[in-house]
Each structure stands twice: as structure tokens, then as C-alpha cells.
Amino acid sequence: MTEAIHKDQPKQSEISTPKQTGSIAPLILAIETSCDDTAVAVVRGSEVLSNVITSQDIHNLYGGVVPELASREHMKAMAPVTHAALAHADVGIGDIDAIAVTTGPGLPGSLIVGTHFARGLAFKLQKPLIAINHIEAHMYSGYLEHPGLPFPSVCLVVSGGHTSLFYVESFTTYSVLGRTKDDAAGEAFDKVAKMLGLGYPGGPHIDRLAKEGNAATYNFPRGLMHEEGYDFSFSGLKTSVRYYIQRVKDEGGIINNADIAASVQRAIVDVLVSKTLKAADAVDAPAVCIAGGVSANSELRSTMLKRCAEANRMFVAPRTDYSVDNAAMIGFLAGRRLANVQELS
């Protein structure tokens, strides 16, 4: 039923226990550059002292992320964003006990900028360096704000590049229940938004426009929703929308963007909610968490909350700045990893 995921754990040489006074958790400077957001945070345990995120608006001109441009923008922003995070946290670089950084998955060039900057800092300051997997950080982000969230839980990580379901047993043990076979949910939102002439990223535009439309207007495909297993597929939905728009244009008809946005959003949300709750039932998980950029979608949150309440199941979704790519989740998970090393030592 489950499939073990390869965990991008740091090598033993890349993680060590910083010296602490009493029971005070280490102060961690965390860096996240997996895609097009440059993010730096200062975190102590579950306390986020700062969480600075700089988005690269230049990609709006191209309707999607241009990897080479993303790398260049990260190089420009890395030092200023780090200084801002330290200033907002009201700490000096000498106060930092450890450096955490996203090492994957993500755009190779973007990851290189962040990891090289982090390694340089760690070497200069002679501080431990903690490598963190981006998807794992999203998966545990619900525990950052909600330490009472129980184990086991089922977590849906849904974003522009990923749509996966995890069975989470502890901070060190989890397995994959399902993943997308083609497009991620966020990618489907982006592509439909582009078809409708909306901006990038498409998810927020679709979410806003959907509030003006009728979700029952079009019955777009809900890929694999009624199939066995917990995998996802959104390529058929995207293709169906493209063919419909082209047919209306060929016939000289009028396209109602709001109705299309509402219907597409409803189809995607139906699939995500159905698969997630089906998995939670199968593994008898008392809690459900959603994370990643698409988890900020208002209909997804409200529908999942309602369905979990009906099933007497706890539901958690991180607030928006912890849902998008951010460094607070990187620092939080790094702290948990350090705590685990200390418990084993």
C-alpha cells in the first residue's frame, strides 16, 4: 500500500550538534532557494523570529519560471535577504548556532546558489550545516504552528511542481501513499490561467476569478478520482479545457473566464480532497494536513476543513507565508533533526 521515499538526509559530516546552554533550542539561520523565491528565516525551535521571502516578479513577463533568470536573481538577493532576516530577528550573525539549507528537489541552478551561500557561511562561522529536503519541510510545516497535530497523519503536499500524499508517522518516519502521474495541481492551475490570459502564478488568479463564476457550468475531467490507489492525474483536465476554449473560439462564441476558472478549481479540489480523505480512512489517520503553495487555495481549505469535520478528523493547513516556499519550515525541520541527533548521541 505504501512506497518508501528516498529521504535526502544530510550526511553525518554535514550535521553536528551545536553547543547549547541549558535546554534552550539552537538558533538556526535557514535558507530556501529551490525555485524562484529567495527566502531566509531565523528560527529557534517552533519560534520563528523572522521569515523573509523575496519573490522574483521578472518571471511574470514569461508566464513561468525561467531557470537561468531565477539563478541570477537569487545571487542578487541572497545577501540582502539574509541581512534583512537577521535584522528582523534582532540577532547578529555571531548568535547563530547552525545553518540550514534546502538541498532539493528544485531547480539545479537555484539550489546551487543557496547551498553555496550556506556552505560559505557555515565554513566562515564554523557552524554546523544541515541539509533539508524541500518536500519534507512542506510535509512537516503543519507541525510548526500546530505542535499538537498528532502522529500519524496524512499530509497532502500540493504545489506547482509536486502533488503527493504522505503517511507521516513521526519526524523521522513516513512513506509515500500516492503522487501525480503527470502534471502537478499547481501546474494545471498555471496552464489554465495562461489559456485564459491571466497572470503568473496562475493559482491565485484562478482562486479570485472563481469566486465570480459558477462551478457547475462545466464538468471537466477528474482524473483517477474513482480509481484504486492514491495517485493523481491532471493532464486530462488541462487538455479538456484547451479543447473547449479552442472550440468556442472556432465557433465564434464567448468564453466566460469566471465559469471556467470556477469549474476547473472545483474539479481539482474534488480530486485532491477525495484522494486525501480516502487515504486517511485507509490508514486510520486521526489528522490531515495540507501544505505547499496550492494549499493556500480558499476552496481547497474550506472543503477539506468541512469534510474532515464531518469525519471527526483534525485538519491543519499552515498560514499562507508557511504554505508557499519559505525558510521558516526549513529551519523548523532542521531543529527537529538536530534534536534527533542529540537524543541519539
Secondary structure, 3 states (H helix, E strand, C coil): CCECCCCCCCCHHHCCCCCCCCCCCCEEEEEECCCCEEEEEEEECCEEEEEEEEECHHHHHCCCCCHHHHHHHHHHHHHHHHHHHHHHHCCCHHHCCEEEEEEECCCHHHHHHHHHHHHHHHHHHCCCEEEEEHHHHHHHCHHHHCCCCCCCEEEEEECCCCEEEEEECCCCCEEEEEEECCCCHHHHHHHHHHHCCCCCCHHHHHHHHHCCCCCCCCCCCCCCCCCCCCCECCHHHHHHHHHHHHHHHHCCCCCCHHHHHHHHHHHHHHHHHHHHHHHHHHHCCCEEEEECHHHHCHHHHHHHHHHHHHCCCEEECCCHHHHCCCCHHHHHHHHHHHHHHHHHC
